[in-house]
């Protein structure tokens, strides 16, 4: 037991527990990986099997109480998308410290690119930072999940009750927009969070642990449907080529928006807004038919300083221009739209995290913004300070995804220091 010893000895005991918990970390990573938690949008059954396993495992290891929140989704196994919250009560009232990871993973992708079964963890004792674990989800986001669990277990093993209550949130549906995850939790169970809470999201970072994400670009996904008139390819005079019009619109959107919105911000990489044509749906199945309908999608990541109203006005202008030029109609709709506030680089959360990362990894951190979307945007928009940080090689969504064991253990030490920060 760590009770009654000074702060330095307490940290040494906690760090020693984490250093000796490698087998436990590998066990949890292995068991989580066995249970694919793929969203119905990507052809999976959701997170139920993984959530039920994790809840049982945490209880077996003494981490209670655990609350489960089920968002209804008839497409998923059991008709629900579960999120879990484990709580460790502190001695004082006030803002809590959260560590939020997610249960869901993306599909493996092309099987031939994997050197092993994506759902079976393989250990490789290579690389400059030592052994690593290979498997789908081991880094995104099981590294952060396992690290947070190890930190909580370390404090419990040492008999430490922190001054500030901390909570571990294991959320559903992060990979597909969070409609059944943090967005749903905030809308249906907003009482879970307080304005003075702080949230660490260990779901992104760099190989040294130097970058702390405090801001995101505004994110807009749009579906464009172009309708013309189908005809034989030898009689274009009888048709209105929806594919040609859609392609013309796509090119004009990409280059037109890029040319109009040229602002830069060094907080982000890249430091400019991006307007990318992405998914394309099939139209006619044969070569010699001019399609009467065509569908494509666009992914836009816009600097926060740019008015999204201005972006949408330019989209509307280019759409009308295409309709007039090709004699077609174009309809479009938002698939996803997130505007994100930023966490101040001078906030207590960032200062505590910077200090903890420096102590464990010996690095000097810096705040950054990203183009990708994280659950941090939902929390920041509610006025809750959040930061995305971890030390990782960023192999998420790639074949042969891996997590370095030293990073799992090191991040757990950083999280333990944050849990102790309310002392």
C-alpha positions as CSV (number, residue, x, y, z in Angstrom):
1,X,0.0,0.0,0.0
2,X,1.2,3.5,-0.8
3,X,-0.8,5.3,1.8
4,X,1.2,7.4,4.2
5,X,4.3,7.7,2.1
6,X,5.6,10.9,0.5
7,X,4.7,12.0,-3.0
8,X,8.0,10.9,-4.6
9,X,7.7,7.4,-3.2
10,X,4.1,7.2,-4.2
11,X,5.0,8.0,-7.8
12,X,7.8,5.5,-7.7
13,X,5.4,2.8,-6.5
14,X,2.9,3.6,-9.1
15,X,5.5,3.6,-11.9
16,X,6.9,0.3,-10.7
17,X,3.4,-1.2,-10.8
18,X,3.0,0.0,-14.4
19,X,6.5,-1.3,-15.4
20,X,5.5,-4.7,-14.1
21,X,2.1,-4.7,-15.9
22,X,3.4,-5.6,-19.3
23,X,1.8,-9.0,-19.3
24,X,-1.5,-7.4,-18.2
25,X,-1.3,-4.9,-21.0
26,X,-0.7,-7.6,-23.6
27,X,-3.5,-9.7,-22.2
28,X,-6.0,-6.9,-22.5
29,X,-4.9,-5.9,-25.9
30,X,-5.1,-9.5,-27.1
31,X,-8.6,-10.0,-25.7
32,X,-9.9,-6.7,-27.1
33,X,-8.5,-7.4,-30.5
34,X,-10.3,-10.8,-30.6
35,X,-13.6,-8.9,-30.6
36,X,-14.0,-6.8,-33.7
37,X,-16.1,-3.7,-33.0
38,X,-16.9,-2.5,-36.5
39,X,-19.8,-0.1,-37.1
40,X,-22.8,-1.2,-39.1
41,X,-21.9,1.5,-41.7
42,X,-18.7,-0.5,-42.4
43,X,-20.4,-3.9,-42.4
44,X,-20.0,-4.8,-38.7
45,X,-22.2,-5.5,-35.7
46,X,-21.1,-2.7,-33.4
47,X,-19.4,-2.7,-30.0
48,X,-21.6,-5.0,-27.9
49,X,-19.3,-8.0,-27.6
50,X,-16.3,-5.8,-26.9
51,X,-18.1,-3.7,-24.3
52,X,-19.5,-6.7,-22.5
53,X,-16.0,-8.3,-22.3
54,X,-14.4,-5.1,-21.1
55,X,-17.0,-4.5,-18.5
56,X,-16.5,-8.0,-17.1
57,X,-12.7,-7.7,-17.2
58,X,-12.7,-4.4,-15.4
59,X,-14.9,-5.8,-12.7
60,X,-12.8,-8.9,-12.3
61,X,-9.8,-6.6,-11.7
62,X,-11.6,-4.4,-9.1
63,X,-12.3,-1.3,-11.2
64,X,-15.8,-0.4,-10.3
65,X,-18.4,1.2,-10.4
66,X,-19.0,0.9,-14.1
67,X,-22.0,2.5,-15.9
68,X,-23.2,1.5,-19.3
69,X,-25.1,3.8,-21.7
70,X,-26.8,2.2,-24.7
71,X,-27.6,4.2,-27.8
72,X,-30.4,2.4,-29.7
73,X,-29.3,1.2,-33.2
74,X,-31.4,-1.5,-34.8
75,X,-28.6,-2.3,-37.2
76,X,-26.2,-3.4,-34.4
77,X,-26.0,-6.6,-32.4
78,X,-28.4,-6.4,-29.5
79,X,-29.9,-3.2,-31.1
80,X,-27.5,-1.0,-29.1
81,X,-24.2,0.9,-29.4
82,X,-22.8,0.7,-25.8
83,X,-20.5,3.1,-24.1
84,X,-18.9,2.5,-20.6
85,X,-17.9,4.8,-17.8
86,X,-15.7,3.7,-15.0
87,X,-15.3,6.0,-12.0
88,X,-12.8,6.4,-9.3
89,X,-14.2,8.9,-6.7
90,X,-11.9,11.6,-5.4
91,X,-11.8,13.2,-2.0
92,X,-13.1,16.6,-3.1
93,X,-16.0,17.9,-5.1
94,X,-15.5,19.9,-8.3
95,X,-14.3,19.3,-11.8
96,X,-13.4,15.8,-12.7
97,X,-10.6,14.4,-14.9
98,X,-11.7,12.2,-17.8
99,X,-9.7,9.9,-20.1
100,X,-11.8,9.1,-23.1
101,X,-11.0,6.3,-25.6
102,X,-13.2,4.5,-28.0
103,X,-14.3,0.9,-28.5
104,X,-14.9,0.8,-32.2
105,X,-12.3,0.0,-34.9
106,X,-12.1,0.3,-38.7
107,X,-12.2,-2.8,-40.9
108,X,-8.8,-4.4,-41.7
109,X,-8.9,-3.4,-45.4
110,X,-7.1,-5.6,-48.0
111,X,-6.3,-8.9,-46.3
112,X,-3.3,-9.5,-48.6
113,X,-1.5,-6.5,-47.1
114,X,-1.5,-8.0,-43.6
115,X,1.4,-10.2,-42.5
116,X,-0.9,-11.9,-39.9
117,X,-4.5,-12.3,-38.9
118,X,-5.7,-8.7,-38.1
119,X,-7.8,-10.1,-35.2
120,X,-5.0,-12.0,-33.5
121,X,-2.4,-10.0,-31.7
122,X,1.2,-10.8,-32.8
123,X,4.2,-9.7,-30.8
124,X,7.3,-8.6,-32.5
125,X,10.5,-7.9,-30.5
126,X,12.0,-5.4,-32.9
127,X,12.3,-1.7,-33.4
128,X,14.2,1.0,-31.5
129,X,11.6,1.3,-28.7
130,X,11.4,-2.5,-28.1
131,X,8.5,-4.9,-28.5
132,X,5.3,-4.0,-30.4
133,X,1.9,-5.6,-30.8
134,X,0.4,-6.0,-34.2
135,X,-3.4,-6.2,-34.9
136,X,-6.4,-4.1,-35.9
137,X,-7.2,-1.6,-33.2
138,X,-4.1,-2.2,-31.0
139,X,-3.1,1.5,-31.5
140,X,-6.4,3.0,-32.5
141,X,-7.7,3.2,-29.9
142,X,-6.8,0.3,-27.6
143,X,-3.4,1.7,-26.8
144,X,-5.1,4.7,-25.0
145,X,-7.8,2.5,-23.6
146,X,-5.3,0.0,-22.1
147,X,-3.0,2.8,-20.8
148,X,-5.9,4.4,-19.0
149,X,-6.9,1.1,-17.4
150,X,-3.3,0.5,-16.2
151,X,-3.1,3.9,-14.7
152,X,-6.3,3.4,-12.7
153,X,-5.3,-0.1,-11.6
154,X,-1.9,1.3,-10.5
155,X,-3.5,3.8,-8.2
156,X,-5.9,1.2,-6.8
157,X,-3.0,-1.2,-6.2
158,X,-1.1,1.5,-4.3
159,X,-4.2,2.4,-2.2
160,X,-4.2,6.0,-3.6
161,X,-7.5,7.9,-3.6
162,X,-6.9,11.0,-5.8
163,X,-8.1,14.4,-4.7
164,X,-10.0,14.9,-8.0
165,X,-12.5,12.3,-9.2
166,X,-11.4,10.7,-12.4
167,X,-13.5,8.8,-15.0
168,X,-12.6,6.5,-17.8
169,X,-15.0,6.7,-20.8
170,X,-14.9,4.0,-23.4
171,X,-17.1,5.3,-26.2
172,X,-18.9,3.8,-29.1
173,X,-19.0,5.0,-32.7
174,X,-16.0,7.3,-32.9
175,X,-14.9,6.1,-36.3
176,X,-18.1,7.1,-38.1
177,X,-19.0,10.4,-36.6
178,X,-20.0,9.7,-33.0
179,X,-23.8,9.9,-33.6
180,X,-24.1,6.9,-31.3
181,X,-21.2,7.8,-29.1
182,X,-20.0,11.1,-27.5
183,X,-22.5,13.2,-29.5
184,X,-25.4,11.0,-28.2
185,X,-24.0,11.1,-24.7
186,X,-23.8,14.9,-24.6
187,X,-27.3,15.2,-26.0
188,X,-29.0,12.5,-23.9
189,X,-26.8,12.3,-20.8
190,X,-25.3,15.8,-20.7
191,X,-25.4,15.6,-16.9
192,X,-22.4,13.3,-17.1
193,X,-20.1,16.3,-17.9
194,X,-19.4,19.7,-16.2
195,X,-17.9,22.8,-17.6
196,X,-15.0,22.5,-15.2
197,X,-14.1,19.0,-16.2
198,X,-11.0,18.2,-18.2
199,X,-10.7,15.5,-20.8
200,X,-7.7,13.7,-22.2
201,X,-8.3,11.9,-25.5
202,X,-5.4,9.5,-26.2
203,X,-6.3,9.0,-29.8
204,X,-3.6,10.8,-31.7
205,X,0.0,12.1,-31.4
206,X,3.5,11.6,-32.6
207,X,6.4,9.2,-32.0
208,X,8.0,11.3,-29.3
209,X,4.9,12.6,-27.5
210,X,5.6,16.2,-28.3
211,X,2.4,17.4,-29.9
212,X,-0.8,18.2,-28.0
213,X,-3.8,18.7,-30.3
214,X,-6.0,21.6,-29.0
215,X,-7.9,22.6,-32.1
216,X,-9.5,21.1,-35.3
217,X,-10.4,22.4,-38.6
218,X,-14.2,22.7,-39.3
219,X,-15.3,19.5,-41.0
220,X,-17.9,19.3,-43.8
221,X,-18.7,16.2,-45.8
222,X,-21.1,16.7,-48.7
223,X,-23.0,14.4,-51.0
224,X,-23.7,15.7,-54.6
225,X,-26.3,14.2,-56.8
226,X,-26.4,15.3,-60.4
227,X,-29.5,14.4,-62.5
228,X,-29.6,14.7,-66.3
229,X,-31.2,12.4,-68.9
230,X,-30.0,8.9,-69.8
231,X,-29.4,8.1,-73.5
232,X,-27.4,6.0,-75.8
233,X,-23.7,7.0,-75.9
234,X,-24.0,7.5,-79.7
235,X,-26.8,10.1,-79.2
236,X,-25.5,12.6,-76.7
237,X,-27.9,15.1,-78.3
238,X,-30.8,13.1,-76.8
239,X,-29.4,13.1,-73.3
240,X,-27.9,15.2,-70.5
241,X,-24.7,13.6,-69.3
242,X,-24.9,13.6,-65.5
243,X,-21.5,12.1,-65.1
244,X,-19.8,14.7,-67.2
245,X,-21.7,17.5,-65.4
246,X,-20.8,16.0,-62.0
247,X,-17.1,15.6,-63.0
248,X,-17.1,19.2,-64.1
249,X,-18.6,20.3,-60.9
250,X,-16.2,18.2,-58.8
251,X,-13.2,19.8,-60.5
252,X,-14.6,23.3,-60.2
253,X,-15.3,22.8,-56.5
254,X,-11.8,21.4,-55.7
255,X,-9.9,24.2,-57.5
256,X,-12.5,27.0,-57.0
257,X,-12.8,26.6,-53.3
258,X,-9.0,26.2,-52.9
259,X,-8.4,29.4,-54.9
260,X,-11.0,31.4,-53.0
261,X,-10.1,30.4,-49.4
262,X,-6.4,30.9,-49.3
263,X,-5.9,31.8,-45.6
264,X,-3.1,29.9,-43.6
265,X,-2.6,29.1,-40.0
266,X,0.7,27.7,-38.8
267,X,-1.0,25.8,-35.9
268,X,-2.3,23.3,-38.4
269,X,-0.6,20.8,-40.8
270,X,-1.2,21.4,-43.6
271,X,-1.6,25.1,-42.8
272,X,-4.4,25.7,-45.2
273,X,-8.0,24.5,-45.8
274,X,-8.5,21.3,-47.9
275,X,-11.3,20.6,-50.4
276,X,-11.0,17.0,-51.6
277,X,-13.2,14.9,-53.9
278,X,-13.4,11.5,-52.4
279,X,-16.1,8.8,-52.8
280,X,-17.7,8.1,-56.2
281,X,-20.8,5.9,-56.5
282,X,-21.4,3.7,-59.5
283,X,-23.8,4.9,-62.2
284,X,-24.5,2.9,-65.4
285,X,-23.0,-0.6,-65.6
286,X,-22.1,-0.5,-69.3
287,X,-19.8,1.8,-71.4
288,X,-22.3,2.7,-74.1
289,X,-24.9,4.5,-72.0
290,X,-24.8,8.1,-71.0
291,X,-25.8,8.2,-67.3
292,X,-28.8,10.2,-66.2
293,X,-27.7,10.3,-62.6
294,X,-24.3,10.6,-60.9
295,X,-23.2,10.8,-57.3
296,X,-19.9,11.9,-55.7
297,X,-18.8,13.1,-52.3
298,X,-16.5,15.8,-51.0
299,X,-14.5,16.1,-47.8
300,X,-13.7,19.6,-46.7
301,X,-11.5,20.6,-43.7
302,X,-11.7,24.4,-43.3
303,X,-9.6,26.6,-41.0
304,X,-11.6,27.9,-38.0
305,X,-11.0,31.5,-39.1
306,X,-13.0,31.0,-42.3
307,X,-16.7,31.5,-42.3
308,X,-18.5,28.2,-43.1
309,X,-21.4,30.4,-44.4
310,X,-19.0,31.8,-47.0
311,X,-17.9,28.3,-48.0
312,X,-21.5,27.1,-48.4
313,X,-22.3,30.2,-50.5
314,X,-19.5,29.4,-52.9
315,X,-20.7,25.8,-53.2
316,X,-24.1,27.1,-54.1
317,X,-22.7,29.5,-56.7
318,X,-20.6,26.7,-58.4
319,X,-23.6,24.4,-58.3
320,X,-25.9,26.9,-60.1
321,X,-23.1,27.5,-62.7
322,X,-22.9,23.8,-63.4
323,X,-26.7,23.5,-63.8
324,X,-26.8,26.3,-66.3
325,X,-23.8,25.0,-68.3
326,X,-24.9,21.4,-68.6
327,X,-28.7,21.6,-68.4
328,X,-28.9,19.3,-65.3
329,X,-30.0,19.6,-61.7
330,X,-27.7,19.2,-58.8
331,X,-28.9,18.5,-55.2
332,X,-26.5,18.3,-52.3
333,X,-26.7,17.6,-48.6
334,X,-24.4,17.5,-45.6
335,X,-23.4,14.1,-44.5
336,X,-21.4,15.5,-41.6
337,X,-20.8,19.0,-40.3
338,X,-18.7,19.9,-37.3
339,X,-17.5,23.3,-36.2
340,X,-14.9,23.2,-33.5
341,X,-13.8,25.6,-30.8
342,X,-10.3,25.4,-29.5
343,X,-8.8,24.6,-26.0
344,X,-6.6,27.4,-24.8
345,X,-2.9,26.5,-24.8
346,X,-2.7,28.2,-21.4
347,X,-5.5,26.1,-19.9
348,X,-4.8,24.0,-16.7
349,X,-5.3,20.8,-18.7
350,X,-2.5,21.7,-21.2
351,X,-0.1,22.8,-18.5
352,X,-0.7,19.6,-16.5
353,X,-0.3,17.4,-19.5
354,X,2.9,19.2,-20.7
355,X,4.4,18.7,-17.2
356,X,3.5,15.0,-17.1
357,X,4.8,14.3,-20.6
358,X,8.0,16.1,-19.7
359,X,8.5,14.0,-16.6
360,X,7.9,10.7,-18.2
361,X,9.3,11.1,-21.7
362,X,11.6,14.1,-21.2
363,X,10.0,16.1,-24.1
364,X,8.9,19.7,-24.5
365,X,5.4,19.7,-25.9
366,X,3.8,22.1,-28.2
367,X,0.1,22.8,-29.1
368,X,-1.1,21.9,-32.6
369,X,-4.2,21.8,-34.7
370,X,-5.3,19.0,-37.0
371,X,-7.5,18.5,-40.0
372,X,-8.9,15.3,-38.8
373,X,-12.0,15.1,-36.7
374,X,-11.9,13.8,-33.1
375,X,-14.4,13.6,-30.3
376,X,-12.6,16.6,-28.8
377,X,-14.7,18.9,-31.1
378,X,-17.9,17.8,-29.4
379,X,-16.6,18.5,-25.9
380,X,-15.0,21.8,-26.8
381,X,-18.2,23.0,-28.4
382,X,-19.8,22.4,-25.0
383,X,-17.2,24.5,-23.3
384,X,-15.2,21.5,-21.8
385,X,-11.4,21.7,-22.2
386,X,-10.1,18.7,-24.0
387,X,-6.7,17.7,-25.5
388,X,-5.7,14.9,-27.9
389,X,-2.4,13.4,-26.9
390,X,-0.4,10.1,-26.9
391,X,3.0,8.8,-27.9
392,X,2.5,6.6,-30.9
393,X,3.8,5.9,-34.4
394,X,0.3,6.7,-35.9
395,X,-0.3,3.5,-37.7
396,X,-4.1,3.8,-37.3
397,X,-6.2,2.4,-40.2
398,X,-3.1,1.0,-41.9
399,X,-2.4,-2.7,-42.6
400,X,-0.2,-4.3,-39.8
401,X,-1.2,-1.6,-37.4
402,X,0.9,-1.8,-34.2
403,X,1.3,-0.4,-30.7
404,X,4.7,-0.2,-29.0
405,X,4.5,-1.7,-25.5
406,X,6.8,1.0,-24.1
407,X,4.3,3.6,-25.3
408,X,1.4,1.8,-23.6
409,X,3.3,1.7,-20.3
410,X,4.7,5.2,-20.7
411,X,1.4,6.8,-21.5
412,X,-0.1,5.0,-18.5
413,X,2.5,6.8,-16.3
414,X,1.5,10.2,-17.9
415,X,-2.1,9.4,-17.1
416,X,-1.3,8.3,-13.6
417,X,0.4,11.7,-13.0
418,X,-2.7,13.5,-14.3
419,X,-4.9,11.4,-12.0
420,X,-2.6,12.5,-9.1
421,X,-2.7,16.2,-10.2
422,X,-5.6,16.9,-7.9
423,X,-3.7,15.9,-4.8
